[in-house]
Amino acid sequence: MCCRSRVTIHRFPFSSTLLFVAAIVAGILIPSMLYAESAPDRWPSVSAPLPFASGERLAYDVTWLGMRAGIATMIVQEGLDQRGRRQLTLNMTARSSPTVTKFYPVDNRGVSQVDLDSFLPTHMTFARREGKRFNDFDYTFRHHEGLVTAVKDGKTDELQIPPDAQDAMSCLYYVRKVLPFVPGETLTMTVHHDKKNYKMDVRVEALETVEGRWGKAETARVVVIMPFQGIFLNEGNIRVWFTTDTHRVPVRMKAKVVVGSIVAEVTEGYGLAAPP
């Protein structure tokens, strides 16, 4: 049975599950109802060249208190949808390490299809396996109608969404694509997730040179108020370091938690995007 509901925006300072580690770290931040507080002509258009190519695969190690907590991967593939329109298919996996699996197993998998002309999601599936939580989500976006058909564990609802709503995977790629890496630049956005519309704020804090397995790189440090509750609760602030080169790769993510911090670092794929 389907039902309609109003466009309700929730704003909660929650934090990162391994799903969002895959997302926020490899290209999925969260937008919708997007606007900038700076001059509009300073923003790249949706048709601007993509910083990520078809075939890009990024892998991350996630650590907590010096312990390897999990791994996350993101893969980009370009192709055509059923109507012959160009689309991106974003594949995500996030799994807990053997040590963490003993007390909190995580095995999340998601697929998001994004129309390349509008850079809006058209369909997303997400299988959440976290601890004792087992949920299956299926979203079909109809942006021209302001609606999404959301199916959670077999229950279907027809819900209203803002005109430019993104999903929990397409969003970071959108931010990675359009956000100017200039200190002080900001975004306020919305993402549809788990049958709710969430607001999120993003701000470029500073430019920093950071070092890791990838070597040394100039990055933009971006702070995100993350509205999702995940495996560890934190104060709501997540920081992501994006390289300022043409690939704009998120090489590091860090979020404070009740005890210590959770950190994700890129381990594979930086600079290895397949040719167009």
C-alpha positions as CSV (number, residue, x, y, z in Angstrom):
1,M,0.0,0.0,0.0
2,C,1.4,3.4,-1.0
3,C,1.0,6.7,0.7
4,R,2.1,10.3,0.2
5,S,3.8,12.5,2.8
6,R,5.1,16.0,3.0
7,V,8.6,17.1,2.2
8,T,10.0,17.0,5.8
9,I,13.7,18.0,6.4
10,H,15.4,16.4,9.4
11,R,18.6,17.8,10.8
12,F,20.4,15.5,13.2
13,P,24.1,15.7,14.1
14,F,24.8,12.0,13.7
15,S,27.9,10.3,12.2
16,S,29.6,7.7,10.3
17,T,28.7,4.1,9.5
18,L,31.0,2.1,7.3
19,L,28.5,2.8,4.5
20,F,29.1,6.5,4.8
21,V,32.9,5.9,5.2
22,A,32.6,4.3,1.7
23,A,30.5,7.1,0.7
24,I,32.1,10.2,2.1
25,V,35.5,8.9,1.6
26,A,35.2,7.7,-2.0
27,G,32.8,10.1,-3.4
28,I,29.4,10.3,-1.8
29,L,28.6,13.3,0.3
30,I,24.9,14.2,0.2
31,P,23.0,16.8,-1.6
32,S,19.7,17.9,-2.9
33,M,18.1,21.3,-2.7
34,L,21.6,22.6,-3.3
35,Y,22.5,26.2,-3.0
36,A,25.7,28.2,-2.3
37,E,26.1,31.1,-0.1
38,S,28.7,32.5,-2.5
39,A,28.2,34.0,-5.9
40,P,26.5,31.4,-8.2
41,D,28.9,32.1,-11.2
42,R,31.8,30.8,-9.1
43,W,30.3,27.3,-9.2
44,P,31.1,24.8,-11.9
45,S,28.0,23.7,-13.9
46,V,26.6,20.2,-13.8
47,S,28.0,19.7,-17.3
48,A,31.5,20.5,-16.2
49,P,34.1,17.8,-16.8
50,L,34.1,14.9,-14.3
51,P,37.1,14.5,-11.9
52,F,36.4,10.8,-11.8
53,A,36.5,8.5,-14.8
54,S,34.7,5.3,-15.7
55,G,36.6,2.4,-14.1
56,E,37.8,4.4,-11.1
57,R,38.1,2.2,-8.0
58,L,39.1,3.6,-4.6
59,A,39.7,1.4,-1.5
60,Y,40.0,2.6,2.1
61,D,41.2,1.3,5.3
62,V,39.1,2.3,8.3
63,T,40.8,2.4,11.7
64,W,39.7,3.2,15.3
65,L,42.0,3.5,18.2
66,G,44.8,2.2,16.1
67,M,42.8,-0.9,15.2
68,R,41.7,-1.8,11.7
69,A,37.9,-1.5,11.9
70,G,37.0,-2.2,8.3
71,I,37.5,-1.6,4.6
72,A,35.4,0.4,2.1
73,T,35.5,0.5,-1.7
74,M,33.8,2.6,-4.4
75,I,33.7,1.9,-8.1
76,V,32.5,4.2,-10.9
77,Q,31.1,2.8,-14.2
78,E,29.7,4.7,-17.2
79,G,27.0,3.3,-19.5
80,L,23.5,3.8,-20.9
81,D,20.2,3.5,-19.1
82,Q,17.1,1.8,-20.5
83,R,16.2,5.0,-22.4
84,G,19.7,5.2,-24.0
85,R,20.7,8.2,-21.8
86,R,24.2,8.3,-20.4
87,Q,24.4,7.3,-16.7
88,L,26.9,6.6,-14.0
89,T,26.6,3.4,-11.9
90,L,28.2,3.8,-8.5
91,N,29.0,0.6,-6.6
92,M,29.8,0.6,-2.9
93,T,30.9,-2.0,-0.4
94,A,31.8,-1.5,3.3
95,R,32.8,-4.4,5.5
96,S,34.0,-4.7,9.1
97,S,37.4,-6.2,9.8
98,P,37.6,-9.7,11.4
99,T,38.2,-8.2,14.8
100,V,35.3,-5.8,14.7
101,T,33.0,-8.5,13.1
102,K,33.2,-10.5,16.3
103,F,31.2,-7.8,18.2
104,Y,29.6,-5.7,15.4
105,P,29.6,-7.2,11.9
106,V,29.1,-4.9,9.0
107,D,28.6,-5.9,5.4
108,N,26.9,-3.0,3.5
109,R,26.4,-3.0,-0.3
110,G,24.9,-0.3,-2.4
111,V,24.3,0.6,-6.1
112,S,23.3,4.1,-7.3
113,Q,22.4,5.0,-10.9
114,V,22.9,8.7,-11.8
115,D,21.7,10.5,-14.9
116,L,24.8,12.2,-16.3
117,D,23.0,15.2,-17.9
118,S,21.3,16.3,-14.6
119,F,23.6,14.5,-12.2
120,L,20.6,13.4,-10.2
121,P,20.0,9.8,-9.0
122,T,17.4,7.7,-10.8
123,H,17.6,4.5,-8.8
124,M,19.4,3.2,-5.8
125,T,19.5,-0.1,-3.9
126,F,21.1,-0.6,-0.6
127,A,21.5,-3.7,1.5
128,R,22.3,-2.8,5.1
129,R,23.8,-5.5,7.3
130,E,25.0,-3.9,10.6
131,G,25.1,-5.9,13.8
132,K,21.5,-7.3,14.2
133,R,20.1,-4.8,11.7
134,F,19.1,-6.3,8.4
135,N,17.4,-3.9,6.0
136,D,16.9,-3.7,2.2
137,F,16.2,-0.4,0.5
138,D,15.1,0.4,-3.1
139,Y,14.5,4.0,-4.2
140,T,13.1,5.1,-7.6
141,F,13.4,8.8,-8.1
142,R,10.9,10.8,-10.2
143,H,12.4,14.3,-9.9
144,H,10.1,15.9,-12.4
145,E,7.2,14.9,-10.1
146,G,9.0,15.7,-6.8
147,L,8.5,12.1,-5.7
148,V,10.4,9.0,-4.8
149,T,9.1,5.5,-4.6
150,A,10.8,4.1,-1.5
151,V,10.7,0.4,-0.6
152,K,12.1,-0.7,2.8
153,D,11.9,-4.4,3.7
154,G,9.0,-4.9,1.3
155,K,6.9,-1.9,2.5
156,T,6.4,0.7,-0.2
157,D,5.8,4.5,0.2
158,E,5.5,7.3,-2.3
159,L,7.2,10.3,-0.7
160,Q,7.8,13.8,-1.6
161,I,11.3,15.1,-2.2
162,P,12.9,18.4,-3.0
163,P,13.5,18.9,-6.8
164,D,17.2,18.2,-6.7
165,A,17.3,15.4,-4.1
166,Q,20.3,13.1,-4.1
167,D,20.8,9.7,-2.5
168,A,23.3,8.7,0.1
169,M,25.8,7.6,-2.6
170,S,25.4,10.1,-5.4
171,C,25.8,13.0,-3.1
172,L,29.6,12.9,-2.4
173,Y,30.3,12.5,-6.1
174,Y,28.2,15.6,-6.7
175,V,30.1,17.6,-4.0
176,R,33.4,16.2,-5.3
177,K,32.4,17.4,-8.8
178,V,31.1,21.0,-8.1
179,L,32.4,22.3,-4.7
180,P,35.1,25.0,-5.3
181,F,38.1,24.1,-3.0
182,V,38.4,27.6,-1.7
183,P,38.5,28.3,2.0
184,G,35.1,29.6,3.2
185,E,33.0,28.1,0.4
186,T,29.8,26.4,1.7
187,L,27.0,24.2,0.7
188,T,23.7,23.5,2.3
189,M,22.0,20.4,0.9
190,T,19.5,17.7,1.4
191,V,19.6,13.9,0.9
192,H,16.8,11.4,0.9
193,H,17.7,8.4,3.0
194,D,15.7,5.8,4.9
195,K,12.4,7.5,3.8
196,K,13.5,10.9,5.2
197,N,14.8,14.1,3.8
198,Y,18.0,15.2,5.7
199,K,19.7,18.5,5.6
200,M,23.5,18.7,5.6
201,D,26.1,21.5,5.7
202,V,29.5,21.4,4.0
203,R,32.2,24.0,4.4
204,V,35.8,24.3,3.0
205,E,37.9,25.0,6.1
206,A,41.4,25.3,4.7
207,L,44.1,24.1,2.3
208,E,46.5,21.6,3.8
209,T,49.4,19.4,2.6
210,V,48.9,15.9,4.0
211,E,51.0,12.7,3.6
212,G,50.0,9.0,3.5
213,R,50.5,5.9,1.4
214,W,49.8,7.9,-1.6
215,G,52.7,10.2,-0.9
216,K,52.3,13.9,-0.2
217,A,49.5,16.0,-1.7
218,E,47.9,19.4,-1.3
219,T,44.3,18.9,-0.1
220,A,41.2,20.9,0.8
221,R,40.0,20.1,4.3
222,V,36.2,20.0,4.2
223,V,33.9,19.8,7.3
224,V,30.6,18.0,6.9
225,I,27.7,18.0,9.4
226,M,26.6,14.4,8.9
227,P,22.9,13.7,9.5
228,F,23.2,9.9,9.6
229,Q,23.5,7.6,12.6
230,G,26.0,4.8,12.1
231,I,28.2,2.4,13.8
232,F,29.8,5.0,16.0
233,L,28.0,8.1,17.3
234,N,30.0,11.4,17.3
235,E,29.4,15.1,17.7
236,G,28.2,15.4,14.1
237,N,31.4,16.8,12.4
238,I,33.2,14.8,9.8
239,R,36.3,16.1,8.1
240,V,37.3,15.0,4.6
241,W,40.6,15.8,2.8
242,F,40.2,16.1,-1.0
243,T,43.2,16.5,-3.3
244,T,43.2,19.8,-5.1
245,D,44.4,18.2,-8.4
246,T,42.1,17.3,-11.3
247,H,41.0,14.0,-9.7
248,R,39.8,15.7,-6.4
249,V,40.2,12.4,-4.6
250,P,39.1,12.1,-0.9
251,V,42.2,10.6,0.6
252,R,41.3,10.9,4.3
253,M,38.3,11.1,6.5
254,K,38.2,11.7,10.2
255,A,35.3,11.8,12.7
256,K,35.5,12.2,16.5
257,V,33.6,9.5,18.4
258,V,32.8,8.9,22.0
259,V,36.2,7.4,22.5
260,G,38.9,8.5,20.1
261,S,38.4,9.0,16.4
262,I,37.5,6.9,13.4
263,V,39.8,7.5,10.4
264,A,39.6,6.3,6.8
265,E,42.6,6.5,4.5
266,V,42.8,5.7,0.8
267,T,45.0,2.6,0.1
268,E,44.3,1.8,-3.5
269,G,43.3,3.7,-6.7
270,Y,44.5,7.2,-6.2
271,G,45.6,8.5,-9.6
272,L,44.8,5.3,-11.3
273,A,41.5,6.2,-13.0
274,A,40.9,4.4,-16.3
275,P,41.2,6.5,-19.5
276,P,38.0,7.8,-21.0
